[in-house]
């Protein structure tokens, strides 16, 4: 805020160096508006948000293309009431990811001390799902465009399915994950 | 210049009362009804069209230890996931059992240093991803966001990773 108050003061000074009284009025109005808009930017008073349909104030006139921030305050916000039914899916997914991470963390010592089939299958499920969700975040970060996103997620789903199937097959027909690690490390 | 003209016009309209100033702010307002996905799609189409580099710019921006730790977390995660998937695929495709292939590798009589090194190479990404994962979970609880804390926890993760990997390779 401080930065552009001074820059605008200097701009006004450049425009009318000789006319001090006019300049003084302009500067006072500018300062007042900047103070008002800084209050708006903080979204402080309920006065500004009278109804539930939250509105985003745009720059007032086309003339102010140069300095929209001076006259208006852009506030980016949508109340959850406006978003219709408001799905909690994303938030729940996030929480699920954290819980799964903690479960997987707990499975490690259990696998060491109790290398039984129940732990083998739990490990298979937890590892696959943790990897699936982790790679899902990588896809979300780097893949853009509706079709590409769909294709990447489909490929990921296929990979995770095959991974889980392979691990379960290994657990059933072969030595199992816990024993496999033990054997690998025994040499 | 035009800024000054606008202000002069507004001043003449007697815009000194606060009520009118609020009126100015909300003369043209538009309801916001976009989802996060729509906003992100708009962001990406606009920025790829303008051919902007992604942020942080990986060759110009100065790399920091937390940045390197962060991408390593992702790198080890992807590597470990790929390893598990490869293992699962091999289990489905290969005809013989796991002990058979293990004996095959043992019969190739690699030196003890090679075996120790490969154990270290397997343990290292697992240990790193685990310890940095715990660091992430602590952040999710809201702890350790101050910059010195970020660096401190990062160095602890590196130290624990090396110690654990060496310890596991020696087993």
Interface residues (C-beta under 8 A of the other chain):
Chain A: X8 X11 X12 X15 X16 X25 X26 X29 X30 X32 X33 X36 X37 X40 X47 X48 X53 X54 X55 X56 X57 X58 X60 X61 X63 X64 X65 X66 X67 X70 X71 X72 X73 X76 X77 X78 X82 X83 X90 X98 X101 X102 X105 X108 X127 X128 X131 X134 X135 X138 X144 X145 X146 X159 X162 X163 X164 X165 X166 X167 X169 X170 X173 X174 X175 X180 X183 X184 X185 X187
Chain B: X1 X2 X3 X4 X5 X6 X7 X8 X10 X11 X15 X16 X18 X21 X22 X24 X25 X26 X27 X28 X29 X30 X31 X32 X33 X34 X35 X36 X41 X44 X48 X74 X77 X78 X80 X81 X84 X85 X87 X88 X89 X90 X91 X92 X97 X98 X99 X102 X106 X115 X119 X130 X133 X134 X137 X140 X168 X171
